[in-house]
Amino acid sequence: MRKLLAEFFGTYWLVFGGCGSAIFAAGYPTLGIGFVGVALAFGLTVLTMAYAVGHISGGHFNPAVSFGLWAGGRFSAKELIPYIITQCAGAIAAAGTLFIIWSGKTGNIIDNTKAGAFASNGFGAFSPDGYSLPSAFIAEFVLTLFFILVILGATDKFANGKFAGIAIGLALTLIHLISIPITNTSVNPARSLSQALFVGGEPLSQVWLFWVAPILGAIVGGFIYKNLLQDHSEA
C-alpha cells in the first residue's frame, strides 16, 4: 500500500506540476514561461518526487516506465497492473484539480478543436505544429526508449545512485524540449489519458497512440539495457 500511495502522489505531482505549468503559465501575457519553462516544470516534478518517494515505490509515476523496468528485469510483472491503475488514478485526480482551478476564471472553457487544449497530446491537426501520426509515433517511441535507458543506467548498481533523480529529471526536461512542438509531449500514458478525459473529442480518440508508442518504446529500451548494456558481473 505504501508503494501505491507513493505512485499516486508522485504521478499526481507530475501531472499537476507539468500540465499545470502548461495550462496556467506557458502563455501568460508577456511573462509566460513558454516551452522551456514547461519542459523544466515536468523535469522538476520527477526530480523532486524521485527524492521524496522514489525510495518507497521506485519512483515510476508512469505506466511506460513500469513496463520498461519490467522489461529491464527491475520490476515484477505481478505489480504492473496495480501500479498502472494507481498511476492513472493519480493523474486523473490531478487533472480534475486542474480543471476545478481552470473553471474558476470567468470565460475559461476547454476548446477540444484546438491542438494542445488543456495540455492534451495529439497528432495531425492536434499536434502543436501539425506533425503526422507516424512522426508522433516515432517521436514518442524513441524518446521513451531513451528515457528508460537513462533510468536504468542512472539506477544501475554500478552507478552513483545519489544523482539518479537529477539525471532522470533532466532527461525528462530534454525530452520535452524536443517534442512539445510535435505531440505536446507524452512519454507517459497516464498523463495523456488524464488530460484527454477532460478534453474529450478528437484528443481523446487519439490517446491510444500515447499508450502504444511509449509502452513499446519503454519495453524495447528495457530489453536493450538488460541484454546489451548492463554489466552482469558482480559489483
N, C-alpha and C positions, 0 to 999 in steps of 0.2 A: 504493500500500500504506500509506503514511503516513496518508493521508486515512481509509482504512478502519479502521486501528488507532485513530485519534483518535475516530472514531464509535463503535467498540466500547467503548473505555474511558469515553467520555462517557455513552453510554447505560447502561453498567454502573453508573456512579456515580449516575445519575439514579434508576434502579430500586433500587439498594442503599440509597441515602440516603433517597429519598422513601418507598418502600414499607417499608423497614426501620423508619423512624420510626413508620409506621402500625402495623406488626406488634408492635414491641417497646416503644414509648414512649407511644403515644397514650392508652392506657387504663391505664397503670401505676398501681397503687393509690395514691391520694391525691396523687401527684406527676405524673400523666400530662400530656403536652403538649397533648392534645386536638386538635380540628380546626385551630386556629390554628397550633399547633406543626407539624403535618403539612404544612399549606399552606406554611409558611415553609421547611420542610425541602426540599420539592420546588423551591421558588424558588431556594434556596441551591445545590442541586445544579447547576441550569442556569447560575446566575450564576458559580459557581466554575469549571465546565468551559468556559464560554464564554471566559473569560480564559486558562484553562490550555491548551486545544487548539483553540479556535474559529478561531484564525489558520491552523490546519493544514487543517481539513476544512470550515470554515464553521459548525461547531457546531450541527448539526441535532438529533441524538440522538433522532429521532422521525420515523417514516415520513410522517406527515401534514405535518410541516414541510418535508420534502424535496419532497413533491408541491406544497405551497404555493409554495415558492421556484421550482420549475419553472414553475408557472402564472404567477408574477410575473416570469418572464424572467431569474431569477438562477441557474438551475441547469440543467445539461444532462440531457436525457431519457435519454441512454445511461448515466448514472451512477445513475439511480433504483434499479434492481434491486440492484446491488452495495451501495449504501448501505442499502437496506431490509433485505437479508439480514444485513448486518453489525450493524445496529441491533437486529434481533430476536435475533441471537446474543448480543450484549452483555446484552440484557435477560434472556434465559433463563439465561445464566451467573450473573447477579446474583441472580435468583430461586432458582437452585439453591444458591447460597451462603447465602442467607437461610433456605432450607429446612433445610440442614445445621445451621445455628446453632439454628433453631427446634426441631429434633428433639433437640437436646442437653439439653433440660429434660424431666424426667420428667413424663408426663401431657399433654404438648403434642401435640395432634392437629389436623388441619385438618377442620373440620366444613363440608362443602360444601352443607349445607342452610341455612346461616346467611349472611345478607347481609354482604358485606364480608370474608368469610373469607380470610385470608392476603392482605389488601389487594386482593381481586379487585373487579372492577366488575360492575354488574348493574342490571337494571330490574325493575319489578313487585315480587315478593316478595324479590328480591335487590338491590333499591335500599335503601340505608340507611334511608330514610324512606318507602319504599313508592311511589315515583313510577313512572308508567306508561311503557311503551315510547315513545309519542310525546313525552312530557315529556323522557325521557332523550335521545332523538334530537335534539330541538330544542336542548337544553342543550349537548350535545357539538358539534353543528354550529355554533351561534352562537359559543360560546366559542373553538373552534378558528379560526373565521373571524377573530375579533378578535385572537387570538394571532398569526396571520400578519400582520395589519395592523400590529401593534406591531413584529414582527420586521423586516418590510420597511421600515417607517418609520424605525426606530431605526438600521438599517444602510444607509439611503439615502446616496448620495454627498453630499447637501446636509446631512445630519445630523452631529452630533458623535459619531463612531464610538467615542470613548473611553468613552462612557457607555452604549453599546448593551447590554452584558451586564447592567447594572443594571436598565435598563428591561425587558428580556426576563425576567429573573429575577423582578422584582416583578410583571410581568404574569401569570406562571405562579402566583405566590403568590395573587394576586387571584382567578384562575380557580378555584383550589382552595377558597378561602374561600366562593365562590359555590356550587360544585357538589358538594362532598363529600357533603352530605345527599341529593343527587339520584342520582348514579351512583357515588359514591366517587371521582369524577373520573378520566377517562382523558385525553382530548385527545391521546392517544399510543397508537397501535395496538400498538407493541412492548411497552409497559408493561402493557397489558391482556392480551396474549397470554401473556406470561411468567408472570404470576400465575395465570391461568386454567389453564395446563397443569399446574400443581402442585395446583390445587384440584379440577379435573375437574367432573363432574356438570353441573348447570344453568348455573353461571357460565361453563363452557367452551362450552356450546351458545349462550350469549348474546354471545359475544365478537365475533361478526360485526358487531353494531351499533357496537362500539368500533373497528372498522376503517372501516366505511362512513361513519358520520356525521363523524368527524374529518377523513377524507380529502376528502370532499365539501366540508366547511366550509373546509378549507385551500385547495382549488382555487378556490372562489368568492372567498375572501379575496385570493388571489394575483391573480386576474383584476381584481378591484375596484381593488386598489392600482395595478396596472400601467396600467390603462386610464382610471381616474377620478381617482386621487390623485397619481400620480407626475409629477414635473416633468421633462419630456423635454428641456428646454433644456440647453445646455452649462453645466457648472459653472464 
